[in-house]
Amino acid sequence: MNISDIKKIITVSIIFFLNSFSLSYSSPWANVGDIALRNDVEIIARYGLISGPVNNWPMSWKQITANLYKADVMELPSYVRMSLARVREKVPAKINVKAKAYYTSKVDYFSGFEETSRTRAVIESTLELNMEDTSVHVTASYNDAENFNLDGSYLSHEFGNISAYVGAVERWWGPGRETTTLLSTNARPMPSIGLRRVELKPFKSKWLSWMGPWSGDIFISKMDKDRTISSPIFVGMKLGFEPIRNFEIGLSRTLMLCGEGRICNFKSWTNGLIAFGDLDNRGPREQQPGNQLAMLDLSYSFTLKDNMNVKLYAEGTAEDIVVAAPYTYSRLIGASFYGPFGTNGSSYRFTTEYSDTTGSLAWFLGEHRKGVMYNHSLYETGYRYNNKVIGHTLDSNSKYISLKATLHQLNGWQYSLKYQNVTVNTEGDNKNILSISRENINSLTLNVTVPTKLGHLLFDGRIMDNEINTPLENKVNIRVGFMWDVGF
């Protein structure tokens, strides 16, 4: 965002604030990055206190809070009660002020859903105003790269059950917790305008009511200038629905089209959105509609004995289309086990996840097409924004395995231990811009979150047996970091 964009957001925010004298509660979003909130949301959703898809973030607070009143007459395990209490504590007030500081000795290139920094040090402040139908969320940050930005800022207004918004919104689409293949927080958020569904009610039509509660999100962004084709348009579309309780299906598409020197007319938009006419981009370059990706994600939660809950999930993102059928997939599978730790309200979670961005013709089967994912013959900069891939954090031709254990105690302390085995750029070619060489890395990460009277403190430590872009050496690397997060 440039200075003129900043001025526009501030001006509009002031106008809405001064003209809104009825500050009844409005429902902003639960933002990406709070892994503890995501854990609690999944726990109480398993017990029927949240209806509809929970894999796509940000989530509407109206969706999260709509059915919480039911807990008052339910017999719930103590750890579910604690999750419910923590969720209620985080429901935003009419005016919210937050501050955050983060420092790490080394930048973490392998980021997941958990909030982290894209640089070594950052200071951030947030002001949120929630009015009758309007929410203004302004986040200002400054980092050690001497970069001031308003990433995470947005202005939203509700029209019935639709929220229209403008801003630089962080998004995470899909059930993956350590990685996701289509749209993640790996790259900075693009300034965008969009529409999101607020309350996830089923269709009234007898033909569509089988879908159950459903969510919808569509946005349009303008990408960066410093690329082979400058300033293309980026479109994202997401449909999520829950036809059976705790069984979630997600259908997503993204499209990159137009840009400097490219035809940008009704026909190119039609061909791109409908997908016919693409035919694997085999036609003349000037007639190709753009770069398209599509994702299918699935998740199902159920309970085993002794209150052990299980969430199984998978997702696949297709890079190409042949006659309307997606093919050449990156893929992800995972399982999360969670439940009570003792009887006092503490809880545990154990998650394992595997992902691979070496394109496979039929999701988990078929011939591999190496170097295809996140690259494009026409948009040669690829599926990237400011030189970072928009999807999987490891870019193309990479594999990721993780095992993570988390304990959330009754007193608010949280501990997590994570093992990662990562192979970056398996082919050692220029199709992956994260690492110019093939690197296999093992890492062990310990996180401790401590609640205090002045917010939360996060201590973070990681040891790795290798690093990216070090083809001739395997050196042990140690990273330490901390984050302080406080609300006023």
C-alpha positions in Angstrom: 0.0 0.0 0.0 1.3 3.5 -0.9 0.8 6.8 1.0 -2.3 7.7 -1.0 -3.9 4.3 0.0 -3.1 5.0 3.6 -4.7 8.5 3.5 -7.8 7.1 1.9 -8.2 4.4 4.5 -7.7 6.9 7.4 -10.1 9.4 5.9 -12.8 6.9 5.3 -12.3 5.4 8.8 -12.7 8.9 10.5 -15.9 9.6 8.5 -17.5 6.3 9.5 -16.5 6.9 13.1 -17.8 10.4 13.4 -21.1 9.5 11.7 -21.8 6.4 13.7 -23.3 7.3 17.0 -25.1 4.0 17.5 -22.2 1.7 18.5 -24.1 -1.5 18.8 -22.1 -4.6 18.4 -20.8 -5.4 14.9 -19.1 -8.6 13.9 -15.6 -8.4 12.5 -13.4 -11.3 11.8 -11.3 -13.7 13.8 -8.0 -13.2 12.0 -5.4 -15.7 10.8 -2.5 -16.4 13.1 -4.1 -17.3 16.5 -3.5 -21.0 16.6 -4.9 -21.3 20.1 -8.1 -19.8 19.0 -8.2 -22.1 16.0 -7.7 -25.1 18.3 -10.5 -23.9 20.6 -12.9 -23.3 17.6 -12.4 -26.8 16.4 -13.0 -28.3 19.9 -16.3 -26.5 20.4 -17.4 -27.1 16.8 -16.9 -30.8 17.4 -19.5 -30.5 20.2 -22.0 -28.6 18.0 -21.5 -25.1 19.3 -20.2 -23.8 15.9 -22.1 -24.6 12.7 -20.5 -24.6 9.2 -17.0 -24.7 7.8 -14.1 -23.8 10.1 -11.2 -24.4 7.8 -11.1 -21.0 6.1 -9.7 -17.9 7.8 -10.4 -15.2 8.7 -13.7 -16.4 10.2 -16.7 -14.3 11.0 -17.2 -13.8 14.7 -21.0 -14.0 14.1 -20.5 -17.6 12.9 -18.3 -18.4 15.9 -20.7 -16.9 18.5 -24.1 -17.6 17.0 -24.7 -20.9 18.9 -22.6 -20.5 22.0 -25.8 -19.9 24.1 -26.6 -23.6 23.7 -23.7 -24.5 26.0 -25.7 -23.1 29.0 -27.9 -26.2 28.9 -25.4 -28.8 27.8 -23.2 -31.1 29.8 -19.8 -30.5 28.4 -16.4 -32.0 29.4 -14.3 -29.6 31.5 -11.7 -29.0 28.7 -14.5 -28.0 26.3 -15.8 -25.5 28.9 -12.3 -24.0 29.1 -12.1 -23.7 25.3 -15.5 -22.1 25.3 -14.4 -19.6 28.0 -11.2 -18.7 26.1 -13.2 -18.1 22.9 -15.7 -15.8 24.7 -12.8 -13.8 26.2 -11.5 -13.1 22.7 -14.8 -11.9 21.2 -13.9 -8.3 20.2 -15.5 -5.3 22.0 -16.7 -2.1 20.2 -13.2 -0.6 20.5 -10.1 -2.7 20.6 -6.5 -1.6 20.9 -3.6 -4.0 20.7 0.2 -3.8 20.5 2.8 -6.4 19.5 6.5 -6.8 19.3 8.4 -9.7 17.7 12.1 -10.6 17.4 13.9 -13.6 16.1 17.6 -14.2 15.6 16.9 -15.8 12.2 13.9 -15.5 9.8 11.7 -18.5 9.8 11.2 -19.5 6.1 8.9 -22.4 6.9 5.8 -20.6 8.3 2.5 -22.2 9.1 -0.9 -21.0 10.4 0.7 -19.7 13.6 1.5 -16.0 13.6 5.2 -15.2 12.9 7.2 -12.4 11.3 8.4 -12.2 7.7 11.5 -10.3 9.0 13.7 -10.5 12.1 12.0 -7.8 14.1 8.7 -6.0 14.0 6.7 -3.6 16.1 2.9 -3.5 15.4 -0.1 -1.7 16.8 -3.8 -2.2 16.0 -6.9 -0.1 16.4 -10.3 -1.7 15.8 -13.7 0.1 15.8 -16.9 -2.0 15.6 -20.0 0.0 14.7 -23.5 -1.1 13.9 -22.7 -2.4 10.4 -19.2 -1.3 9.9 -15.8 -2.4 11.2 -12.6 -0.5 10.8 -9.4 -2.4 11.5 -6.2 -0.5 11.2 -2.9 -2.3 11.8 0.4 -0.4 11.4 3.7 -2.1 11.6 7.4 -1.3 11.2 10.1 -3.9 10.7 13.9 -4.1 10.6 13.9 -3.9 6.8 12.8 -0.2 7.3 9.4 -1.1 5.9 6.3 0.6 7.3 3.1 -1.0 6.1 -0.6 -1.4 6.9 -0.8 -5.2 6.2 -3.8 -6.6 7.9 -5.8 -3.4 7.7 -9.3 -3.4 6.3 -12.7 -1.6 6.2 -15.8 -3.8 6.1 -19.5 -3.0 5.9 -22.4 -5.5 6.2 -25.3 -5.5 3.7 -27.6 -8.0 5.2 -25.7 -11.3 5.4 -22.9 -10.1 3.1 -19.8 -8.3 4.3 -18.1 -6.0 1.7 -14.5 -5.2 2.5 -11.4 -3.4 1.2 -7.9 -3.7 2.6 -4.9 -5.9 2.9 -6.4 -9.1 4.4 -4.4 -12.1 5.6 -6.0 -15.4 4.3 -5.6 -19.1 5.0 -7.7 -21.4 2.9 -7.9 -25.1 3.7 -7.6 -27.5 6.7 -3.8 -27.7 6.7 -2.3 -26.4 9.9 1.4 -26.4 9.1 1.1 -25.7 5.4 -1.6 -25.1 2.8 -1.4 -25.4 -1.0 -3.5 -22.6 -2.5 -3.7 -19.5 -0.4 -1.6 -19.0 2.8 0.1 -16.2 4.8 3.5 -17.0 3.3 3.5 -13.9 1.1 2.3 -10.5 2.3 -1.4 -9.8 1.8 -2.4 -8.1 -1.4 -4.6 -5.0 -1.3 -8.0 -6.2 -2.3 -11.8 -5.7 -2.4 -14.1 -8.5 -1.7 -17.4 -10.0 -0.5 -17.8 -12.6 2.3 -20.7 -14.4 3.8 -21.3 -13.5 7.5 -23.6 -16.1 9.0 -23.4 -19.5 7.5 -27.0 -20.6 7.1 -28.1 -23.4 4.7 -29.9 -22.7 1.4 -33.7 -22.7 1.7 -34.0 -24.3 -1.7 -34.8 -28.0 -1.7 -32.3 -28.5 -4.4 -29.4 -27.0 -2.4 -30.4 -27.5 1.2 -28.4 -30.7 1.2 -25.2 -28.6 1.3 -25.9 -27.6 4.9 -24.3 -24.4 6.3 -22.1 -22.8 3.7 -19.5 -20.0 3.4 -18.5 -17.9 0.4 -15.6 -15.5 -0.2 -14.6 -13.7 -3.4 -12.0 -11.0 -3.8 -10.1 -9.1 -6.5 -6.5 -7.8 -6.0 -3.9 -6.0 -7.9 -0.5 -7.6 -7.8 3.0 -6.1 -7.6 4.7 -4.2 -10.4 8.2 -5.8 -10.2 7.4 -8.9 -12.3 7.7 -10.1 -15.9 4.2 -8.9 -16.6 3.6 -5.9 -14.3 0.5 -5.5 -12.1 -1.7 -8.4 -13.1 -5.1 -8.9 -11.6 -5.6 -11.7 -9.0 -9.0 -13.2 -8.3 -9.8 -15.6 -5.5 -13.1 -17.6 -5.0 -13.9 -19.9 -2.1 -17.0 -22.0 -1.4 -17.1 -24.1 1.8 -20.0 -26.3 3.0 -20.9 -28.9 5.6 -23.4 -31.4 4.2 -22.9 -33.7 7.2 -22.0 -32.5 10.7 -18.3 -32.2 11.0 -17.7 -33.2 7.4 -16.4 -30.1 5.5 -15.9 -29.7 1.8 -14.1 -26.7 0.2 -13.9 -25.7 -3.4 -11.5 -22.9 -4.3 -10.1 -21.2 -7.4 -7.6 -18.4 -8.1 -6.9 -16.7 -11.3 -4.2 -14.3 -12.5 -5.0 -12.4 -15.6 -4.5 -9.0 -17.4 -1.4 -7.0 -16.5 0.8 -4.6 -18.5 0.8 -5.4 -22.2 -1.9 -8.1 -21.9 -5.4 -8.2 -23.4 -7.9 -7.5 -20.6 -11.4 -7.6 -22.0 -14.7 -9.3 -21.5 -13.6 -12.4 -23.5 -10.4 -12.9 -21.5 -12.3 -12.6 -18.2 -15.0 -15.0 -19.5 -12.5 -17.6 -20.7 -10.6 -17.3 -17.4 -13.5 -17.5 -15.1 -15.4 -20.3 -16.9 -12.1 -22.2 -17.7 -13.1 -23.3 -21.1 -10.8 -22.0 -23.8 -7.7 -22.5 -21.5 -6.9 -26.0 -22.7 -3.7 -26.2 -20.7 -2.6 -22.8 -22.2 -1.7 -24.4 -25.5 -3.2 -21.7 -27.7 -1.4 -18.5 -28.9 0.0 -16.6 -26.0 -2.1 -13.5 -26.7 -5.3 -15.7 -26.4 -4.4 -17.5 -23.2 -6.8 -16.2 -20.4 -4.2 -16.4 -17.6 -2.8 -18.5 -14.8 -5.4 -20.6 -13.0 -5.3 -22.9 -9.9 -8.1 -24.8 -8.3 -8.2 -26.6 -4.9 -10.4 -29.3 -3.4 -10.2 -29.8 0.4 -11.9 -32.3 2.7 -12.0 -32.8 6.4 -13.9 -35.0 8.8 -14.0 -35.0 12.6 -15.2 -37.8 14.9 -14.7 -39.1 18.4 -13.0 -42.2 19.6 -13.2 -43.6 23.1 -12.2 -41.7 26.2 -13.0 -38.3 24.6 -10.2 -38.5 22.0 -11.3 -36.5 19.0 -9.8 -37.0 15.5 -9.8 -34.7 12.5 -8.6 -36.2 9.2 -8.1 -33.8 6.3 -6.7 -33.6 2.8 -6.3 -31.0 0.1 -5.1 -30.9 -3.4 -4.4 -27.9 -5.6 -4.4 -28.4 -9.4 -2.1 -26.2 -11.5 -3.5 -26.9 -15.0 -6.8 -27.6 -16.7 -7.5 -29.9 -19.7 -10.9 -29.3 -21.2 -12.4 -28.3 -17.8 -10.8 -31.1 -15.8 -8.1 -30.0 -13.3 -4.9 -31.9 -13.2 -1.3 -31.7 -12.0 -1.8 -31.5 -8.2 0.2 -30.5 -5.2 -1.2 -32.4 -2.2 -1.5 -32.5 1.5 -2.8 -35.0 4.1 -3.0 -34.6 7.8 -4.5 -35.9 11.0 -5.1 -34.1 14.3 -5.9 -35.9 17.6 -7.1 -33.8 20.6 -8.9 -34.2 23.9 -8.7 -33.6 27.7 -5.4 -33.9 29.5 -6.5 -34.9 33.0 -9.8 -33.7 34.4 -9.2 -30.1 35.3 -9.7 -28.5 31.9 -6.3 -28.9 30.3 -6.2 -30.2 26.8 -3.7 -31.8 24.4 -3.4 -31.9 20.6 -1.2 -34.1 18.4 -0.9 -33.3 14.7 0.9 -35.0 11.9 1.0 -33.6 8.3 2.5 -34.4 5.0 2.6 -32.3 1.8 4.3 -32.4 -1.6 4.4 -29.7 -4.2 5.9 -31.9 -6.9 3.0 -32.0 -9.4 1.2 -35.3 -9.7 -1.3 -35.9 -12.5 -4.1 -37.4 -10.4 -3.8 -35.9 -6.9 -2.0 -38.7 -5.1 -1.5 -40.9 -8.1 0.0 -40.7 -11.6 3.1 -39.3 -13.3 5.0 -36.4 -11.7 5.4 -33.2 -13.6 8.3 -31.5 -11.8 8.6 -27.7 -11.7 5.0 -27.1 -12.7 3.5 -26.0 -9.4 3.5 -22.2 -8.9 5.2 -21.5 -12.3 3.8 -20.4 -15.6 5.1 -20.0 -19.1 3.3 -16.7 -19.7 3.4 -15.1 -16.2 7.0 -16.1 -15.7 7.2 -14.6 -12.2 4.7 -17.3 -11.3 2.2 -17.7 -8.5 4.1 -15.3 -6.3 3.7 -11.9 -4.7 6.8 -9.8 -3.8 9.0 -12.8 -4.6 7.2 -15.1 -2.1 4.9 -17.9 -3.2 1.2 -17.3 -2.4 0.6 -21.0 -1.7 2.8 -23.6 0.0 5.6 -22.0 2.1 8.3 -24.2 0.5 7.5 -23.3 -3.1 7.6 -25.8 -6.0 9.2 -29.3 -5.9 9.3 -29.6 -2.2 8.2 -32.1 0.5 7.2 -31.5 4.1 6.6 -33.8 7.0 5.7 -32.6 10.5 4.8 -34.0 13.9 3.6 -31.6 16.5 2.4 -32.0 20.1 0.6 -29.2 22.1 -0.4 -28.9 25.7 -2.8 -26.1 26.8 -3.0 -26.0 30.6 -5.8 -24.7 32.8 -3.6 -21.7 33.9 -3.2 -20.5 30.3 0.3 -21.8 29.8 0.8 -23.5 26.4 3.7 -25.7 25.3 4.3 -27.1 21.8 7.1 -29.3 20.4 7.4 -29.7 16.7 9.6 -31.9 14.5 9.9 -31.1 10.8 11.6 -33.0 7.9 11.8 -30.7 4.9 13.1 -31.3 1.4 13.3 -28.0 -0.5 13.7 -27.9 -4.3 14.1 -31.6 -4.9 15.4 -31.0 -8.4 17.9 -28.3 -7.5 16.7 -26.0 -10.4 15.4 -22.5 -10.9 11.7 -23.5 -10.5 11.9 -22.9 -6.8 13.0 -19.4 -5.7 13.2 -20.2 -2.0 16.3 -22.2 -2.4 18.6 -22.5 -5.5 19.8 -25.9 -4.3 18.3 -29.1 -3.1 18.3 -29.1 0.7 17.1 -31.7 3.2 16.5 -30.2 6.7 15.5 -31.6 10.0 14.4 -29.2 12.7 13.0 -29.3 16.2 11.0 -26.3 17.6 9.9 -25.6 21.1 7.3 -22.9 21.8 6.1 -21.7 25.3 3.3 -19.2 25.7 3.0 -17.5 29.1 -0.1 -15.4 30.1 0.8 -12.3 32.2 -1.0 -9.2 33.4 0.5 -7.4 30.5 -0.6 -9.7 27.8 1.0 -12.9 26.4 4.7 -13.7 26.0 5.8 -16.3 23.5 9.3 -17.8 23.7 10.5 -19.7 20.7 13.5 -21.9 20.0 14.5 -24.0 17.0 17.5 -26.1 16.1 18.1 -27.2 12.4 20.7 -29.5 11.0 20.9 -27.6 7.7 19.8 -24.3 6.0 18.4 -23.3 2.6 20.8 -22.2 -0.1 23.8 -24.0 1.4 24.7 -26.6 -1.3 28.2 -27.4 0.0 27.6 -27.5 3.7 25.3 -28.8 6.4 25.7 -26.5 9.4 23.7 -26.7 12.6 21.5 -23.6 13.0 19.9 -22.4 16.1 17.2 -19.8 16.2 15.7 -18.0 19.3 12.8 -15.6 19.4 10.1 -14.0 21.4 6.8 -12.2 20.9 4.9 -9.9 23.3 1.2 -9.4 22.6 -1.0 -7.1 24.7 -4.5 -5.8 24.4 -5.8 -2.6 26.1 
